[in-house]
């Protein structure tokens, strides 16, 4: 492979230098902008500052406007209870037995209880105020108090156990559901 000559290198460097003065050159467009204090690492990138990302994150239960802390915890708990039972039931040590689904349910409920205790401990630690970021410009103020976190934990416990119970009913009755939908 032949390396470019010194004259070619000089022309390339000159072309790059001239492109710095053209605003239409794609290399001169800023991609990452500082959003607030740059020392906090809060930068606006094409991903986290896009309308899609903001709409998606602000529609999650943790950031959706108009929800009480209990309702936020209920929605998050339902989702976690629903998906946690699968790994316990299908990958646990009792996976090849008749009680695999029940063992998965009990394991999930145990983990939900442990997570709820962790939320209660966090609530009693005097949690800081939620941080405003590019994607979450107005976090819920109720989650800066111990009472708000305790409500969130209560909703998480009820939602987690309810989501796990619903998933247990579904995986325990797969045959009945298949027969129902297949005719």
N, C-alpha and C positions, 0 to 999 in steps of 0.2 A: 504494500500500500504506500503510495506516494504522499508525503506530507505537503501541505500547501506552502508555497514560497512566501518569503518575507513580504513581498509586494501584495500578494493576495490577503495575507493576514492584516496588513495595514488598511486595505480597502474595507475589509469586514469590520474592523474596529471603527473606522470612520463612519460606516453606514449605521452602526449601532449608536454611535455618539449623536449623529444627526436625527435618529428616530426619537431621541429623548425630548426633542422640541416639538414633535407633532402630537397633539392631543388625540388624533384619530388612530394612532398606533395602538394596537391591542396590548402591547407590553407596558403602556403607560397608564393603564387603568388600575385603580386601587381595588384590591379584592378583599382585604381585611381592614376594617375600620375600627377605631377605638370607640367603645360604647361605655362611656363613664370613665372610671379610673383604670388606666391600663395596667396598673400594678395588681389589680384583682384578677386579671386574665379574662375580663369580660369583653370579648371581642366580637364584633359583628362580622360573620362570615357569610358567604352566599348560602350556606346550609341553614344556620341557626337564625338568620334574619329574613329568610324567605317567608312569604305569606302562608305557604302550605305548612311549614314547620310550626309557625306561630299558631295557626288555626288548630293543628293537630294537638299540640301540647296544651293549649289553653282549653281544649275540649276534654281533657282527661279529668277524672273526678277530683284530683288533688288541686286543680287550678280553675275548674269551671265556676263561673260566677253564679251566685244565688243558692248555693248548697250549704246546708249546715254541716258542722264537723261530723255529726253522727251519720248523715247521709253519705258524706265523702268516705268515711270508714266502712260503711255498709257496702258501697260499690267496690271498693278496693278489696275488702274481705271476701266478697262473693267471687271475684275473679281469682283470687289466690286459692281459696278453698276448692274451686272448681278444677283448676289445673294441677294442684299439688297432689291430688289423690292418684292420678295416673302413674307417676313414677313409683309411688309407694306400692300400689297394687300390682303393677306389671313388672317391676324390677326388684322388688323387695325379696327377702328370703323365703316368704311363703307364696311366691308367685305361681307355683305349680300345685297348689292345694285348693280345696274347695272354699277355703276361707280367705283367699287372697284379697278379694274386694273388701271384705269386712276389715281385714288387717290394714289395708290401705286407708280405709275410712278412719279407723282408730288412730293410725299414725298421723294422718292429716289433722285430725282434731287436736292431737297432742301438740303438733307443731304450731297450729293456730293459737293454742293456749299459751305456748312459750312466747310467740311473737306478740301476743296481747300483753303479757307480763312485761316484755321489753318496751312496748309502747308506754305502759304505765310508769315504768322506771324513767323513761325519757321525759315524760310529762312532769315528774317530780324533780327533774334536774334544772328547772327554770330555763326552758328552751329559749333560744334567741329569736328575734323577730325574723320572719321569712325574708330572704334576700330577693331584691328586684334584679332581674336579668333582662336580656334582650327578648327572650322568648316568653318570659313571665313578668310583664311590667307591673302587674297589680296582684301580688299573691294575697291569699286570704289572711286577714288580720286575726281571725279567731284562732289560728294555729300558733299564736305567740303566747298563749296563756295555758296554764296547767289544766283549767277546766275544758278548754277546747281540745287539747290532746286526749284528755280522759274520755270525752264524748267520742272522739275519733276512734279510740281504742275499743270502746263499747260497741260501736257500729262495726268495727273490724271483726270482733269476736262473733257477733251474731251473723254477719254476712259470711264469714269464713266457714262457720259450721253449717250454715244453710247451703252455701255453694258446694261444700264437700258432700252433704247429704243428697243434694240433687244429682251430682255426678255419680254418686254411689248407686242411686236408683237407676240411672241411665245405663251404667256398665253392668249392673246385675241383671238387667232385663233387656239385653241387646237382642236376644232371639225373639222375644215378644214384639219388640219394636220393628224388627225386620219383617216379621210375618204380617204385622199390621200395615206396613207401607207397601209390601210386595203383593199383598192380596192373598 
